[in-house]
Amino acid sequence: MAYRFRVPQRGDVVAVQLAGRSVVYVKRLLGLPGDTVSFVDGLRRNGEPVDEPYVTKRAGWQLDHVTLGDDDYFVVGDNRGMEMAQHEFGTATRGRLIGPRIF
């Protein structure tokens, strides 16, 4: 409901449906429509390294750049100490973003 009143912002911790309607993940929103996202020695957005003080453990993730479409958002969890293959992340359309996580 919150995204009815404001637009998603980088850094939001969101509830997102990545695998159908019944499975909801909590992820950090790192890329907005039009951004290019990659993992090369850490997260890069639009070619620039991104400071992520909330990530404490990092595995050596490598991901070629992904350019987001007009309705695409890039989401990934903060637990990056495990191998990339064991982690659910990637692009989600705005309709799959349920809203920011409220603590």
Steps between C-alpha positions, in 0.01 A plus 500: 500500500782743577608517136160639410606818680870519414738355245750225587841635593849352492585350835142416597462163670199355322267205504507360147342209316781346295357149462126531455234654720531274804875540563612833643864594557650792688768665287679831459407704194829594331410592143228716347365500144775594254787412737774256412595268786793257531713324759869551429701530822174596671186665374525748214216718382537682170868404506571657839574306822223519758579533871294242688578524874207269580674204328745348747603175329568473130568203277676574172187556293548570131212610277525667162303818470121485492324800348157553653198570283234767551313296765792299645656523844806310624469336841747297706531400864762636735631151589766467235740274687356195326561399142304688236336179373334452841344845504170620350542842340457685174249713317140549600234714341333772705186286530702238693621753758257478789651791687773606735567289806390671819704422810 
